[in-house]
Amino acid sequence: MPTKRDWFGLIASSILYYLTARAGMTLFSFQPANITLIWLPSGIGLVMVLTWGLKAVPFVVLPDFLANFPGLLEGRPWSSAVFHTSISTIADTLAPLLATQLMGRFMKEGVQDAKDLIWFLLYGCAIPVGLSSTLLSLNLLTGHYIESAAVFDFIKMLFFADCLGILLVYQIYIGWPDAKSLVWRPYQTLVGVGILLAFLLMAGVSTKQWWTYYLILPALVIAAFEINLFYIATLSSLSMLAMILTTAHGLGPFIADDPQEANAEMMAYVISAVLTIFGLSLQNSQLHRTENDKRKAEQEAQHDPMTEILNRRAFMPLLQQSYEHAQAHGSTYSVAILDIDDFKSINDRYGHAAGDMVIKHMASTIQKYCPEQGYAARIGGEEFAILLPNTHAIEAYQRMEQIRIDFMDTLTPCEDGQLVAATVSIGIACYQGQSGANQVLGDADAALYRAKGSGRNQVLCSP
Ligand SMILES: Nc1nc2c(ncn2[C@@H]2O[C@H](COP(=O)(O)OP(=O)(O)OP(=O)(O)O)[C@@H](O)[C@H]2O)c(=O)[nH]1
């Protein structure tokens, strides 16, 4: 059963399908031959079927029929118009259904990077649209809407208009998951590029100096390195729509004596521009994904997954660095080791999950009192360490006392509602010319051992 959200999406898409179909027939038709230069419903239909599967079919059929019927009724009996509109609606619905099947079979992951584009052009565009354009044109021929001599031109025209519609809409669709997550550069870049593109388009229209249109592609190419797929696809689609609109009104750089020639020139330019931007943007997305994955893997390798603070592996080199720095500059630093008291009995009494909550509570208390230039790490099961650069034993002792008292005074709330009380023992060592980083750590450990031995819940300094 479709959810409320699905119903909303289906109805909104269906309305958009109808409106873009009507716009294709009026705004984007090349006069006087009434050639539709772009058919956005082909892309909307594909996205609808990809998103909602067969549930989308009635929501494609209805707006398609309603949009096509008036044109096919003109001067004809109703029965004939209904018949031929039905056939054209079947052809229009068949294309996204077939595309979805082919893509599901041959490119399960969809379009991930630029090399998938060729397969998308084949399975998502060429095969299904080739079939539907042929069916639509034969339907118009048998209904005597067009002459037999015009069939091939019609197939060609429908093919390009539908493919372009799919390309423009599909690139925005696959960029959608990135829409919120990342604009690689600030919004200013996006706004700046938008203004530049609008300026180039308007400069062309107002001065009739159409060379400005040829600057749109390089502007988009440069922007594709800065802006993510969703926004660049939207900018590219809007610019191309503006270009098509200009051509449809007999303006722009693609005007020739023969409307077919002008149409072909514009189509060739727009399709190659869209493909260039789409491919480039996909490649950039892939690059950014790889970089993000690498950064995430590095982050994970250095952090404890439970407490999200540094792990032992990341902490030990920091200790060595501090030691070398103190030796070279005659400065000092302190190291503290913290161990939750009688943790085994907490686990035994409240359960392992409650024990985990106590560990997390310890980590958050440590972070609360760890100075900005300090480092906190979980170095064992219930054992933590803190490195305090440029800190003498007295200051370190005061900080550790704050941690000990806060942890003792704050009960840990567990998932089952229990409140668990726990304490911590802490050993501190300050660098005073020891013979190695491990020696300082060993001194802190020895102080911790003494704290455990003399009753727990206390902070002791070495020696
Ligand atoms: N819940 C939980 N327990 C852990 C984790 N890692 C280690 N432990 C437990 O921590 C306990 C540590 O016990 P001990 O080393 O005997 O120390 P203790 O009971 O804290 O006693 P003292 O250190 O002497 O105060 C063991 O029972 C471990 O199973 C963890 O990630 N989660």
PDBQT file of the ligand as one rigid body, heavy atoms in Angstrom, charges set to zero:
ROOT
HETATM    1  N1  LIG A 501      30.774  -3.842  29.874  1.00  0.00    +0.000 N 
HETATM    2  C1  LIG A 501      32.035  -3.897  29.471  1.00  0.00    +0.000 A 
HETATM    3  N2  LIG A 501      32.953  -4.523  30.226  1.00  0.00    +0.000 NA
HETATM    4  C2  LIG A 501      34.236  -4.545  29.799  1.00  0.00    +0.000 A 
HETATM    5  C3  LIG A 501      34.628  -3.960  28.613  1.00  0.00    +0.000 A 
HETATM    6  N3  LIG A 501      35.964  -4.142  28.454  1.00  0.00    +0.000 NA
HETATM    7  C4  LIG A 501      36.401  -4.816  29.549  1.00  0.00    +0.000 A 
HETATM    8  N4  LIG A 501      35.337  -5.057  30.380  1.00  0.00    +0.000 N 
HETATM    9  C5  LIG A 501      35.335  -5.731  31.667  1.00  0.00    +0.000 C 
HETATM   10  O1  LIG A 501      36.035  -4.927  32.604  1.00  0.00    +0.000 OA
HETATM   11  C6  LIG A 501      36.401  -5.750  33.674  1.00  0.00    +0.000 C 
HETATM   12  C7  LIG A 501      37.733  -5.301  34.218  1.00  0.00    +0.000 C 
HETATM   13  O2  LIG A 501      37.912  -5.969  35.425  1.00  0.00    +0.000 OA
HETATM   14  P1  LIG A 501      39.250  -5.930  36.213  1.00  0.00    +0.000 P 
HETATM   15  O3  LIG A 501      40.427  -5.746  35.305  1.00  0.00    +0.000 OA
HETATM   16  O4  LIG A 501      39.256  -7.174  37.075  1.00  0.00    +0.000 OA
HETATM   17  O5  LIG A 501      39.185  -4.672  37.113  1.00  0.00    +0.000 OA
HETATM   18  P2  LIG A 501      38.083  -4.061  38.064  1.00  0.00    +0.000 P 
HETATM   19  O6  LIG A 501      36.964  -5.020  38.336  1.00  0.00    +0.000 OA
HETATM   20  O7  LIG A 501      37.723  -2.742  37.511  1.00  0.00    +0.000 OA
HETATM   21  O8  LIG A 501      38.894  -3.869  39.397  1.00  0.00    +0.000 OA
HETATM   22  P3  LIG A 501      39.899  -2.730  39.742  1.00  0.00    +0.000 P 
HETATM   23  O9  LIG A 501      40.459  -2.194  38.452  1.00  0.00    +0.000 OA
HETATM   24  O10 LIG A 501      40.940  -3.400  40.556  1.00  0.00    +0.000 OA
HETATM   25  O11 LIG A 501      39.134  -1.701  40.483  1.00  0.00    +0.000 OA
HETATM   26  C8  LIG A 501      36.409  -7.176  33.147  1.00  0.00    +0.000 C 
HETATM   27  O12 LIG A 501      35.365  -7.902  33.776  1.00  0.00    +0.000 OA
HETATM   28  C9  LIG A 501      36.125  -7.021  31.662  1.00  0.00    +0.000 C 
HETATM   29  O13 LIG A 501      35.291  -8.081  31.170  1.00  0.00    +0.000 OA
HETATM   30  C10 LIG A 501      33.629  -3.333  27.807  1.00  0.00    +0.000 A 
HETATM   31  O14 LIG A 501      33.876  -2.794  26.724  1.00  0.00    +0.000 OA
HETATM   32  N5  LIG A 501      32.360  -3.318  28.275  1.00  0.00    +0.000 N 
ENDROOT
TORSDOF 0
